[in-house]
Amino acid sequence: EVTIGTGGTATSVEVTFATAFVNAPICVAQSDTDIVPFKCVTTTLKVTISATLAFTAGSILHVITRGWE
């Protein structure tokens, strides 16, 4: 779960994994407060969630990643 803070007009957020995956996992993201299309892109080290509009401060994103090791 990622909560968007205040200040600025971010349209993307990155979450870094504590341990790198061998292969990039799949990703699904959903917001509690914004009805905005999201795009999830993963690498072996992080997931980047981008929106077509700026995130609203206080928005909560639920992020699910699943890797195959």
PDB file of N, CA, C and O in Angstrom:
ATOM      1  N   GLU A   1       0.846  -1.175   0.000  1.00  0.00           N
ATOM      2  CA  GLU A   1       0.000   0.000   0.000  1.00  0.00           C
ATOM      3  C   GLU A   1       0.889   1.235   0.000  1.00  0.00           C
ATOM      4  O   GLU A   1       1.821   1.336   0.797  1.00  0.00           O
ATOM      5  N   VAL A   2       0.599   2.170  -0.893  1.00  0.00           N
ATOM      6  CA  VAL A   2       1.364   3.405  -1.018  1.00  0.00           C
ATOM      7  C   VAL A   2       0.408   4.561  -0.829  1.00  0.00           C
ATOM      8  O   VAL A   2      -0.638   4.608  -1.477  1.00  0.00           O
ATOM      9  N   THR A   3       0.745   5.504   0.051  1.00  0.00           N
ATOM     10  CA  THR A   3      -0.062   6.705   0.239  1.00  0.00           C
ATOM     11  C   THR A   3       0.670   7.879  -0.385  1.00  0.00           C
ATOM     12  O   THR A   3       1.840   8.115  -0.084  1.00  0.00           O
ATOM     13  N   ILE A   4      -0.011   8.617  -1.252  1.00  0.00           N
ATOM     14  CA  ILE A   4       0.578   9.767  -1.922  1.00  0.00           C
ATOM     15  C   ILE A   4       0.606  10.940  -0.943  1.00  0.00           C
ATOM     16  O   ILE A   4      -0.413  11.278  -0.341  1.00  0.00           O
ATOM     17  N   GLY A   5       1.767  11.551  -0.789  1.00  0.00           N
ATOM     18  CA  GLY A   5       1.929  12.675   0.135  1.00  0.00           C
ATOM     19  C   GLY A   5       1.483  13.990  -0.481  1.00  0.00           C
ATOM     20  O   GLY A   5       0.897  14.016  -1.563  1.00  0.00           O
ATOM     21  N   THR A   6       1.765  15.073   0.215  1.00  0.00           N
ATOM     22  CA  THR A   6       1.388  16.407  -0.257  1.00  0.00           C
ATOM     23  C   THR A   6       2.588  17.092  -0.895  1.00  0.00           C
ATOM     24  O   THR A   6       3.727  16.670  -0.695  1.00  0.00           O
ATOM     25  N   GLY A   7       2.340  18.130  -1.650  1.00  0.00           N
ATOM     26  CA  GLY A   7       3.400  18.897  -2.287  1.00  0.00           C
ATOM     27  C   GLY A   7       3.699  18.374  -3.672  1.00  0.00           C
ATOM     28  O   GLY A   7       4.064  17.210  -3.836  1.00  0.00           O
ATOM     29  N   GLY A   8       3.547  19.216  -4.660  1.00  0.00           N
ATOM     30  CA  GLY A   8       3.819  18.798  -6.032  1.00  0.00           C
ATOM     31  C   GLY A   8       2.615  18.156  -6.681  1.00  0.00           C
ATOM     32  O   GLY A   8       1.557  18.006  -6.070  1.00  0.00           O
ATOM     33  N   THR A   9       2.798  17.783  -7.928  1.00  0.00           N
ATOM     34  CA  THR A   9       1.727  17.147  -8.693  1.00  0.00           C
ATOM     35  C   THR A   9       2.273  15.894  -9.365  1.00  0.00           C
ATOM     36  O   THR A   9       2.352  15.815 -10.591  1.00  0.00           O
ATOM     37  N   ALA A  10       2.639  14.940  -8.564  1.00  0.00           N
ATOM     38  CA  ALA A  10       3.256  13.715  -9.083  1.00  0.00           C
ATOM     39  C   ALA A  10       2.297  12.929  -9.964  1.00  0.00           C
ATOM     40  O   ALA A  10       1.119  12.779  -9.641  1.00  0.00           O
ATOM     41  N   THR A  11       2.816  12.430 -11.078  1.00  0.00           N
ATOM     42  CA  THR A  11       2.036  11.538 -11.935  1.00  0.00           C
ATOM     43  C   THR A  11       2.612  10.129 -11.929  1.00  0.00           C
ATOM     44  O   THR A  11       2.092   9.245 -12.609  1.00  0.00           O
ATOM     45  N   SER A  12       3.688   9.912 -11.164  1.00  0.00           N
ATOM     46  CA  SER A  12       4.225   8.559 -11.036  1.00  0.00           C
ATOM     47  C   SER A  12       4.870   8.385  -9.664  1.00  0.00           C
ATOM     48  O   SER A  12       5.287   9.347  -9.019  1.00  0.00           O
ATOM     49  N   VAL A  13       4.936   7.133  -9.246  1.00  0.00           N
ATOM     50  CA  VAL A  13       5.565   6.786  -7.971  1.00  0.00           C
ATOM     51  C   VAL A  13       6.351   5.503  -8.185  1.00  0.00           C
ATOM     52  O   VAL A  13       5.913   4.614  -8.915  1.00  0.00           O
ATOM     53  N   GLU A  14       7.518   5.407  -7.543  1.00  0.00           N
ATOM     54  CA  GLU A  14       8.337   4.207  -7.634  1.00  0.00           C
ATOM     55  C   GLU A  14       8.451   3.551  -6.271  1.00  0.00           C
ATOM     56  O   GLU A  14       8.621   4.220  -5.252  1.00  0.00           O
ATOM     57  N   VAL A  15       8.356   2.238  -6.272  1.00  0.00           N
ATOM     58  CA  VAL A  15       8.533   1.449  -5.052  1.00  0.00           C
ATOM     59  C   VAL A  15       9.696   0.495  -5.317  1.00  0.00           C
ATOM     60  O   VAL A  15       9.661  -0.299  -6.258  1.00  0.00           O
ATOM     61  N   THR A  16      10.725   0.584  -4.474  1.00  0.00           N
ATOM     62  CA  THR A  16      11.909  -0.249  -4.629  1.00  0.00           C
ATOM     63  C   THR A  16      11.766  -1.504  -3.784  1.00  0.00           C
ATOM     64  O   THR A  16      11.343  -1.431  -2.631  1.00  0.00           O
ATOM     65  N   PHE A  17      12.116  -2.655  -4.348  1.00  0.00           N
ATOM     66  CA  PHE A  17      12.038  -3.919  -3.630  1.00  0.00           C
ATOM     67  C   PHE A  17      13.217  -4.055  -2.673  1.00  0.00           C
ATOM     68  O   PHE A  17      14.322  -3.614  -2.986  1.00  0.00           O
ATOM     69  N   ALA A  18      12.993  -4.656  -1.517  1.00  0.00           N
ATOM     70  CA  ALA A  18      14.063  -4.888  -0.546  1.00  0.00           C
ATOM     71  C   ALA A  18      15.089  -5.863  -1.096  1.00  0.00           C
ATOM     72  O   ALA A  18      16.284  -5.716  -0.840  1.00  0.00           O
ATOM     73  N   THR A  19      14.639  -6.853  -1.847  1.00  0.00           N
ATOM     74  CA  THR A  19      15.519  -7.839  -2.472  1.00  0.00           C
ATOM     75  C   THR A  19      15.146  -7.933  -3.944  1.00  0.00           C
ATOM     76  O   THR A  19      13.970  -8.048  -4.287  1.00  0.00           O
ATOM     77  N   ALA A  20      16.130  -7.884  -4.795  1.00  0.00           N
ATOM     78  CA  ALA A  20      15.861  -7.938  -6.230  1.00  0.00           C
ATOM     79  C   ALA A  20      15.307  -9.300  -6.632  1.00  0.00           C
ATOM     80  O   ALA A  20      15.717 -10.332  -6.100  1.00  0.00           O
ATOM     81  N   PHE A  21      14.375  -9.289  -7.572  1.00  0.00           N
ATOM     82  CA  PHE A  21      13.864 -10.517  -8.161  1.00  0.00           C
ATOM     83  C   PHE A  21      14.835 -10.995  -9.239  1.00  0.00           C
ATOM     84  O   PHE A  21      15.601 -10.197  -9.779  1.00  0.00           O
ATOM     85  N   VAL A  22      14.809 -12.263  -9.549  1.00  0.00           N
ATOM     86  CA  VAL A  22      15.602 -12.791 -10.654  1.00  0.00           C
ATOM     87  C   VAL A  22      14.989 -12.328 -11.973  1.00  0.00           C
ATOM     88  O   VAL A  22      15.707 -11.936 -12.894  1.00  0.00           O
ATOM     89  N   ASN A  23      13.660 -12.374 -12.059  1.00  0.00           N
ATOM     90  CA  ASN A  23      12.916 -11.897 -13.225  1.00  0.00           C
ATOM     91  C   ASN A  23      11.945 -10.819 -12.760  1.00  0.00           C
ATOM     92  O   ASN A  23      11.473 -10.857 -11.624  1.00  0.00           O
ATOM     93  N   ALA A  24      11.649  -9.871 -13.618  1.00  0.00           N
ATOM     94  CA  ALA A  24      10.705  -8.810 -13.251  1.00  0.00           C
ATOM     95  C   ALA A  24       9.326  -9.404 -12.978  1.00  0.00           C
ATOM     96  O   ALA A  24       8.811 -10.164 -13.799  1.00  0.00           O
ATOM     97  N   PRO A  25       8.713  -9.067 -11.824  1.00  0.00           N
ATOM     98  CA  PRO A  25       7.389  -9.601 -11.506  1.00  0.00           C
ATOM     99  C   PRO A  25       6.284  -8.883 -12.278  1.00  0.00           C
ATOM    100  O   PRO A  25       6.513  -7.837 -12.885  1.00  0.00           O
ATOM    101  N   ILE A  26       5.095  -9.456 -12.246  1.00  0.00           N
ATOM    102  CA  ILE A  26       3.935  -8.768 -12.803  1.00  0.00           C
ATOM    103  C   ILE A  26       3.408  -7.803 -11.745  1.00  0.00           C
ATOM    104  O   ILE A  26       3.742  -7.928 -10.567  1.00  0.00           O
ATOM    105  N   CYS A  27       2.594  -6.851 -12.158  1.00  0.00           N
ATOM    106  CA  CYS A  27       2.128  -5.818 -11.225  1.00  0.00           C
ATOM    107  C   CYS A  27       0.676  -5.460 -11.519  1.00  0.00           C
ATOM    108  O   CYS A  27       0.257  -5.408 -12.676  1.00  0.00           O
ATOM    109  N   VAL A  28      -0.080  -5.215 -10.458  1.00  0.00           N
ATOM    110  CA  VAL A  28      -1.444  -4.701 -10.549  1.00  0.00           C
ATOM    111  C   VAL A  28      -1.556  -3.567  -9.528  1.00  0.00           C
ATOM    112  O   VAL A  28      -1.117  -3.719  -8.388  1.00  0.00           O
ATOM    113  N   ALA A  29      -2.139  -2.435  -9.925  1.00  0.00           N
ATOM    114  CA  ALA A  29      -2.330  -1.316  -8.998  1.00  0.00           C
ATOM    115  C   ALA A  29      -3.755  -0.813  -9.096  1.00  0.00           C
ATOM    116  O   ALA A  29      -4.344  -0.780 -10.176  1.00  0.00           O
ATOM    117  N   GLN A  30      -4.298  -0.424  -7.962  1.00  0.00           N
ATOM    118  CA  GLN A  30      -5.648   0.119  -7.905  1.00  0.00           C
ATOM    119  C   GLN A  30      -5.665   1.215  -6.857  1.00  0.00           C
ATOM    120  O   GLN A  30      -4.969   1.117  -5.846  1.00  0.00           O
ATOM    121  N   SER A  31      -6.449   2.255  -7.083  1.00  0.00           N
ATOM    122  CA  SER A  31      -6.537   3.375  -6.154  1.00  0.00           C
ATOM    123  C   SER A  31      -7.865   3.370  -5.429  1.00  0.00           C
ATOM    124  O   SER A  31      -8.893   3.009  -6.001  1.00  0.00           O
ATOM    125  N   ASP A  32      -7.843   3.773  -4.155  1.00  0.00           N
ATOM    126  CA  ASP A  32      -9.075   3.925  -3.378  1.00  0.00           C
ATOM    127  C   ASP A  32      -9.825   5.202  -3.722  1.00  0.00           C
ATOM    128  O   ASP A  32     -11.054   5.235  -3.668  1.00  0.00           O
ATOM    129  N   THR A  33      -9.084   6.265  -4.079  1.00  0.00           N
ATOM    130  CA  THR A  33      -9.704   7.586  -4.151  1.00  0.00           C
ATOM    131  C   THR A  33      -9.773   8.194  -5.539  1.00  0.00           C
ATOM    132  O   THR A  33     -10.622   9.052  -5.780  1.00  0.00           O
ATOM    133  N   ASP A  34      -8.926   7.791  -6.447  1.00  0.00           N
ATOM    134  CA  ASP A  34      -8.909   8.385  -7.783  1.00  0.00           C
ATOM    135  C   ASP A  34      -9.411   7.380  -8.809  1.00  0.00           C
ATOM    136  O   ASP A  34      -9.107   6.190  -8.736  1.00  0.00           O
ATOM    137  N   ILE A  35     -10.177   7.877  -9.759  1.00  0.00           N
ATOM    138  CA  ILE A  35     -10.584   7.027 -10.875  1.00  0.00           C
ATOM    139  C   ILE A  35      -9.754   7.491 -12.065  1.00  0.00           C
ATOM    140  O   ILE A  35     -10.204   8.292 -12.884  1.00  0.00           O
ATOM    141  N   VAL A  36      -8.541   6.971 -12.141  1.00  0.00           N
ATOM    142  CA  VAL A  36      -7.561   7.389 -13.132  1.00  0.00           C
ATOM    143  C   VAL A  36      -6.893   6.135 -13.692  1.00  0.00           C
ATOM    144  O   VAL A  36      -6.547   5.237 -12.924  1.00  0.00           O
ATOM    145  N   PRO A  37      -6.703   6.050 -15.006  1.00  0.00           N
ATOM    146  CA  PRO A  37      -5.991   4.901 -15.553  1.00  0.00           C
ATOM    147  C   PRO A  37      -4.550   4.839 -15.044  1.00  0.00           C
ATOM    148  O   PRO A  37      -3.853   5.852 -15.013  1.00  0.00           O
ATOM    149  N   PHE A  38      -4.115   3.656 -14.649  1.00  0.00           N
ATOM    150  CA  PHE A  38      -2.768   3.439 -14.149  1.00  0.00           C
ATOM    151  C   PHE A  38      -1.999   2.536 -15.089  1.00  0.00           C
ATOM    152  O   PHE A  38      -2.573   1.709 -15.797  1.00  0.00           O
ATOM    153  N   LYS A  39      -0.694   2.708 -15.081  1.00  0.00           N
ATOM    154  CA  LYS A  39       0.198   1.819 -15.804  1.00  0.00           C
ATOM    155  C   LYS A  39       1.265   1.357 -14.822  1.00  0.00           C
ATOM    156  O   LYS A  39       1.908   2.183 -14.174  1.00  0.00           O
ATOM    157  N   CYS A  40       1.461   0.050 -14.705  1.00  0.00           N
ATOM    158  CA  CYS A  40       2.499  -0.530 -13.847  1.00  0.00           C
ATOM    159  C   CYS A  40       3.616  -1.050 -14.730  1.00  0.00           C
ATOM    160  O   CYS A  40       3.376  -1.771 -15.699  1.00  0.00           O
ATOM    161  N   VAL A  41       4.844  -0.675 -14.384  1.00  0.00           N
ATOM    162  CA  VAL A  41       6.013  -1.200 -15.079  1.00  0.00           C
ATOM    163  C   VAL A  41       6.969  -1.715 -14.013  1.00  0.00           C
ATOM    164  O   VAL A  41       7.293  -0.999 -13.065  1.00  0.00           O
ATOM    165  N   THR A  42       7.416  -2.948 -14.166  1.00  0.00           N
ATOM    166  CA  THR A  42       8.320  -3.518 -13.173  1.00  0.00           C
ATOM    167  C   THR A  42       9.669  -3.844 -13.797  1.00  0.00           C
ATOM    168  O   THR A  42       9.781  -4.132 -14.989  1.00  0.00           O
ATOM    169  N   THR A  43      10.681  -3.787 -12.951  1.00  0.00           N
ATOM    170  CA  THR A  43      11.999  -4.311 -13.280  1.00  0.00           C
ATOM    171  C   THR A  43      12.327  -5.286 -12.155  1.00  0.00           C
ATOM    172  O   THR A  43      11.487  -5.537 -11.290  1.00  0.00           O
ATOM    173  N   THR A  44      13.505  -5.822 -12.158  1.00  0.00           N
ATOM    174  CA  THR A  44      13.883  -6.730 -11.070  1.00  0.00           C
ATOM    175  C   THR A  44      14.101  -5.976  -9.764  1.00  0.00           C
ATOM    176  O   THR A  44      14.168  -6.598  -8.704  1.00  0.00           O
ATOM    177  N   LEU A  45      14.215  -4.637  -9.815  1.00  0.00           N
ATOM    178  CA  LEU A  45      14.517  -3.834  -8.633  1.00  0.00           C
ATOM    179  C   LEU A  45      13.378  -2.961  -8.123  1.00  0.00           C
ATOM    180  O   LEU A  45      13.387  -2.556  -6.960  1.00  0.00           O
ATOM    181  N   LYS A  46      12.382  -2.660  -8.984  1.00  0.00           N
ATOM    182  CA  LYS A  46      11.348  -1.723  -8.554  1.00  0.00           C
ATOM    183  C   LYS A  46      10.089  -1.851  -9.409  1.00  0.00           C
ATOM    184  O   LYS A  46      10.082  -2.488 -10.462  1.00  0.00           O
ATOM    185  N   VAL A  47       9.029  -1.222  -8.915  1.00  0.00           N
ATOM    186  CA  VAL A  47       7.798  -1.078  -9.687  1.00  0.00           C
ATOM    187  C   VAL A  47       7.516   0.417  -9.816  1.00  0.00           C
ATOM    188  O   VAL A  47       7.618   1.162  -8.841  1.00  0.00           O
ATOM    189  N   THR A  48       7.167   0.845 -11.012  1.00  0.00           N
ATOM    190  CA  THR A  48       6.817   2.235 -11.265  1.00  0.00           C
ATOM    191  C   THR A  48       5.352   2.281 -11.662  1.00  0.00           C
ATOM    192  O   THR A  48       4.925   1.592 -12.589  1.00  0.00           O
ATOM    193  N   ILE A  49       4.580   3.108 -10.943  1.00  0.00           N
ATOM    194  CA  ILE A  49       3.155   3.256 -11.215  1.00  0.00           C
ATOM    195  C   ILE A  49       2.939   4.663 -11.755  1.00  0.00           C
ATOM    196  O   ILE A  49       3.258   5.650 -11.091  1.00  0.00           O
ATOM    197  N   SER A  50       2.398   4.747 -12.956  1.00  0.00           N
ATOM    198  CA  SER A  50       2.153   6.040 -13.596  1.00  0.00           C
ATOM    199  C   SER A  50       0.658   6.215 -13.819  1.00  0.00           C
ATOM    200  O   SER A  50      -0.070   5.248 -14.043  1.00  0.00           O
ATOM    201  N   ALA A  51       0.214   7.466 -13.754  1.00  0.00           N
ATOM    202  CA  ALA A  51      -1.198   7.789 -13.980  1.00  0.00           C
ATOM    203  C   ALA A  51      -1.300   8.799 -15.113  1.00  0.00           C
ATOM    204  O   ALA A  51      -0.355   9.542 -15.378  1.00  0.00           O
ATOM    205  N   THR A  52      -2.453   8.823 -15.782  1.00  0.00           N
ATOM    206  CA  THR A  52      -2.649   9.773 -16.867  1.00  0.00           C
ATOM    207  C   THR A  52      -2.883  11.186 -16.339  1.00  0.00           C
ATOM    208  O   THR A  52      -2.691  12.160 -17.067  1.00  0.00           O
ATOM    209  N   LEU A  53      -3.296  11.302 -15.077  1.00  0.00           N
ATOM    210  CA  LEU A  53      -3.472  12.599 -14.417  1.00  0.00           C
ATOM    211  C   LEU A  53      -2.656  12.581 -13.130  1.00  0.00           C
ATOM    212  O   LEU A  53      -2.234  11.517 -12.677  1.00  0.00           O
ATOM    213  N   ALA A  54      -2.434  13.746 -12.544  1.00  0.00           N
ATOM    214  CA  ALA A  54      -1.678  13.811 -11.289  1.00  0.00           C
ATOM    215  C   ALA A  54      -2.444  13.119 -10.168  1.00  0.00           C
ATOM    216  O   ALA A  54      -3.670  13.199 -10.091  1.00  0.00           O
ATOM    217  N   PHE A  55      -1.692  12.432  -9.294  1.00  0.00           N
ATOM    218  CA  PHE A  55      -2.288  11.815  -8.120  1.00  0.00           C
ATOM    219  C   PHE A  55      -2.777  12.901  -7.159  1.00  0.00           C
ATOM    220  O   PHE A  55      -2.170  13.968  -7.068  1.00  0.00           O
ATOM    221  N   THR A  56      -3.856  12.638  -6.455  1.00  0.00           N
ATOM    222  CA  THR A  56      -4.363  13.540  -5.434  1.00  0.00           C
ATOM    223  C   THR A  56      -3.663  13.238  -4.118  1.00  0.00           C
ATOM    224  O   THR A  56      -3.494  12.074  -3.755  1.00  0.00           O
ATOM    225  N   ALA A  57      -3.255  14.285  -3.401  1.00  0.00           N
ATOM    226  CA  ALA A  57      -2.623  14.083  -2.096  1.00  0.00           C
ATOM    227  C   ALA A  57      -3.540  13.255  -1.207  1.00  0.00           C
ATOM    228  O   ALA A  57      -4.741  13.513  -1.135  1.00  0.00           O
ATOM    229  N   GLY A  58      -2.980  12.272  -0.539  1.00  0.00           N
ATOM    230  CA  GLY A  58      -3.746  11.388   0.325  1.00  0.00           C
ATOM    231  C   GLY A  58      -4.306  10.162  -0.375  1.00  0.00           C
ATOM    232  O   GLY A  58      -4.880   9.285   0.272  1.00  0.00           O
ATOM    233  N   SER A  59      -4.144  10.091  -1.704  1.00  0.00           N
ATOM    234  CA  SER A  59      -4.607   8.912  -2.434  1.00  0.00           C
ATOM    235  C   SER A  59      -3.870   7.675  -1.937  1.00  0.00           C
ATOM    236  O   SER A  59      -2.685   7.740  -1.608  1.00  0.00           O
ATOM    237  N   ILE A  60      -4.568   6.564  -1.885  1.00  0.00           N
ATOM    238  CA  ILE A  60      -3.968   5.298  -1.459  1.00  0.00           C
ATOM    239  C   ILE A  60      -3.967   4.346  -2.641  1.00  0.00           C
ATOM    240  O   ILE A  60      -5.008   4.076  -3.239  1.00  0.00           O
ATOM    241  N   LEU A  61      -2.789   3.843  -2.970  1.00  0.00           N
ATOM    242  CA  LEU A  61      -2.646   2.875  -4.049  1.00  0.00           C
ATOM    243  C   LEU A  61      -2.376   1.510  -3.441  1.00  0.00           C
ATOM    244  O   LEU A  61      -1.512   1.369  -2.575  1.00  0.00           O
ATOM    245  N   HIS A  62      -3.102   0.523  -3.885  1.00  0.00           N
ATOM    246  CA  HIS A  62      -2.847  -0.859  -3.489  1.00  0.00           C
ATOM    247  C   HIS A  62      -2.066  -1.490  -4.635  1.00  0.00           C
ATOM    248  O   HIS A  62      -2.535  -1.529  -5.772  1.00  0.00           O
ATOM    249  N   VAL A  63      -0.880  -1.980  -4.328  1.00  0.00           N
ATOM    250  CA  VAL A  63       0.008  -2.526  -5.345  1.00  0.00           C
ATOM    251  C   VAL A  63       0.263  -3.997  -5.042  1.00  0.00           C
ATOM    252  O   VAL A  63       0.664  -4.352  -3.933  1.00  0.00           O
ATOM    253  N   ILE A  64       0.030  -4.839  -6.027  1.00  0.00           N
ATOM    254  CA  ILE A  64       0.298  -6.263  -5.882  1.00  0.00           C
ATOM    255  C   ILE A  64       1.346  -6.636  -6.928  1.00  0.00           C
ATOM    256  O   ILE A  64       1.165  -6.378  -8.118  1.00  0.00           O
ATOM    257  N   THR A  65       2.440  -7.244  -6.476  1.00  0.00           N
ATOM    258  CA  THR A  65       3.427  -7.767  -7.399  1.00  0.00           C
ATOM    259  C   THR A  65       3.598  -9.247  -7.121  1.00  0.00           C
ATOM    260  O   THR A  65       3.500  -9.703  -5.982  1.00  0.00           O
ATOM    261  N   ARG A  66       3.854  -9.976  -8.175  1.00  0.00           N
ATOM    262  CA  ARG A  66       4.063 -11.416  -8.017  1.00  0.00           C
ATOM    263  C   ARG A  66       5.167 -11.856  -8.953  1.00  0.00           C
ATOM    264  O   ARG A  66       5.099 -11.649 -10.165  1.00  0.00           O
ATOM    265  N   GLY A  67       6.175 -12.460  -8.375  1.00  0.00           N
ATOM    266  CA  GLY A  67       7.297 -12.917  -9.176  1.00  0.00           C
ATOM    267  C   GLY A  67       7.389 -14.422  -9.179  1.00  0.00           C
ATOM    268  O   GLY A  67       6.886 -15.092  -8.277  1.00  0.00           O
ATOM    269  N   TRP A  68       8.029 -14.944 -10.187  1.00  0.00           N
ATOM    270  CA  TRP A  68       8.275 -16.373 -10.287  1.00  0.00           C
ATOM    271  C   TRP A  68       9.770 -16.579 -10.157  1.00  0.00           C
ATOM    272  O   TRP A  68      10.541 -16.159 -11.020  1.00  0.00           O
ATOM    273  N   GLU A  69      10.173 -17.217  -9.090  1.00  0.00           N
ATOM    274  CA  GLU A  69      11.602 -17.440  -8.836  1.00  0.00           C
ATOM    275  C   GLU A  69      11.929 -18.901  -8.966  1.00  0.00           C
ATOM    276  O   GLU A  69      13.083 -19.294  -8.790  1.00  0.00           O
TER     277      GLU A  69
END
